[in-house]
Amino acid sequence: MNEPNKLPSAEDLDARLKRAQEREAKLRQGSDTPRSSALGQAMRVGIELVAGVAVGSLIGYLLDHWLGTRPWLMILFFFLGSGAGMMNVYRVAGASGGSFGKQRSGDEHDRGA
């Protein structure tokens, strides 16, 4: 009968680790990574833009309600939120290194200027 408090040996642990790594490698090879990555990127860009506008508008609305300055702060914060959302989209697009963030080979950065 097996002892309940007995720890697995190092060889057993190593074999289980290798099997898990092999299974993960097989899953990575079979997945549709480029398409899912592009879909995730598109969703993130949309959410970043909408969230910036929504948060800015909400802050403006709450400040207007609190200070009694309707609708001026909401309009101001709508534009600030829109700008913040666009900056976030620009950062996401530039950091992706994909088709819309890649530099061309003749750019100034490549020549050291």
C-alpha positions as CSV (number, residue, x, y, z in Angstrom):
1,M,0.0,0.0,0.0
2,N,1.2,3.5,-0.8
3,E,2.3,5.7,2.0
4,P,0.2,9.0,2.1
5,N,3.1,11.2,3.3
6,K,5.7,9.9,0.8
7,L,7.0,12.7,-1.5
8,P,7.6,11.9,-5.2
9,S,11.2,11.4,-6.3
10,A,13.1,13.9,-8.4
11,E,13.0,11.5,-11.4
12,D,9.2,11.3,-11.2
13,L,8.9,15.0,-11.0
14,D,11.3,15.5,-13.9
15,A,9.3,13.0,-16.1
16,R,6.0,14.7,-15.3
17,L,7.5,18.1,-16.1
18,K,8.8,16.9,-19.5
19,R,5.4,15.4,-20.3
20,A,3.7,18.7,-19.5
21,Q,6.2,20.7,-21.6
22,E,5.6,18.4,-24.5
23,R,1.8,18.8,-24.2
24,E,2.1,22.5,-24.1
25,A,4.4,22.6,-27.2
26,K,1.8,20.5,-29.1
27,L,-0.9,22.9,-28.1
28,R,1.1,25.9,-29.3
29,Q,1.8,24.3,-32.7
30,G,-1.9,23.5,-33.3
31,S,-3.3,26.8,-32.2
32,D,-4.3,29.6,-34.7
33,T,-2.1,32.2,-33.0
34,P,-1.9,34.9,-35.7
35,R,-5.7,35.2,-36.1
36,S,-6.4,35.2,-32.4
37,S,-3.7,37.6,-31.8
38,A,-5.0,40.0,-34.4
39,L,-8.5,39.7,-33.0
40,G,-7.3,40.4,-29.5
41,Q,-5.3,43.4,-30.8
42,A,-8.4,44.8,-32.6
43,M,-10.6,44.3,-29.4
44,R,-8.0,46.0,-27.3
45,V,-7.8,49.0,-29.6
46,G,-11.6,49.4,-29.6
47,I,-11.8,49.0,-25.8
48,E,-9.0,51.5,-25.2
49,L,-10.7,54.2,-27.3
50,V,-14.2,53.7,-25.9
51,A,-12.9,53.5,-22.3
52,G,-11.0,56.8,-22.7
53,V,-14.1,58.6,-24.0
54,A,-16.4,57.0,-21.4
55,V,-14.1,57.7,-18.4
56,G,-13.5,61.3,-19.5
57,S,-17.2,61.9,-20.0
58,L,-18.1,60.3,-16.7
59,I,-15.6,62.4,-14.8
60,G,-16.9,65.6,-16.5
61,Y,-20.5,64.7,-15.8
62,L,-19.8,64.0,-12.1
63,L,-17.8,67.3,-11.7
64,D,-20.6,69.2,-13.5
65,H,-23.1,67.7,-11.2
66,W,-21.0,68.5,-8.1
67,L,-20.0,72.0,-9.1
68,G,-23.1,73.0,-11.0
69,T,-21.3,74.0,-14.2
70,R,-23.4,71.9,-16.6
71,P,-22.4,71.1,-19.5
72,W,-19.0,72.8,-19.7
73,L,-16.8,70.3,-17.7
74,M,-18.5,67.4,-19.4
75,I,-17.6,68.8,-22.8
76,L,-14.0,69.5,-21.7
77,F,-13.5,66.1,-20.2
78,F,-15.1,64.4,-23.2
79,F,-12.4,65.9,-25.4
80,L,-9.7,65.1,-22.8
81,G,-10.9,61.5,-22.7
82,S,-11.0,61.3,-26.4
83,G,-7.4,62.5,-26.6
84,A,-6.3,60.0,-24.0
85,G,-8.1,57.2,-25.8
86,M,-6.4,58.1,-29.1
87,M,-3.0,58.2,-27.4
88,N,-3.6,54.8,-25.9
89,V,-4.6,53.5,-29.3
90,Y,-1.4,55.0,-30.8
91,R,0.7,53.3,-28.1
92,V,-1.0,50.0,-28.7
93,A,-0.5,50.3,-32.4
94,G,3.1,51.3,-32.1
95,A,4.0,48.6,-29.5
96,S,2.4,45.8,-31.5
97,G,5.2,45.7,-34.1
98,G,2.6,44.4,-36.5
99,S,1.6,45.8,-39.9
100,F,0.6,49.2,-38.5
101,G,3.4,49.8,-36.1
102,K,6.4,48.6,-38.1
103,Q,9.1,51.0,-39.4
104,R,10.2,50.9,-43.0
105,S,13.9,50.2,-43.7
106,G,14.6,53.7,-45.0
107,D,13.4,55.6,-41.9
108,E,15.6,58.1,-40.1
109,H,15.9,55.9,-37.0
110,D,17.6,53.2,-39.0
111,R,20.2,55.5,-40.4
112,G,21.1,56.9,-36.9
113,A,19.9,60.4,-37.6
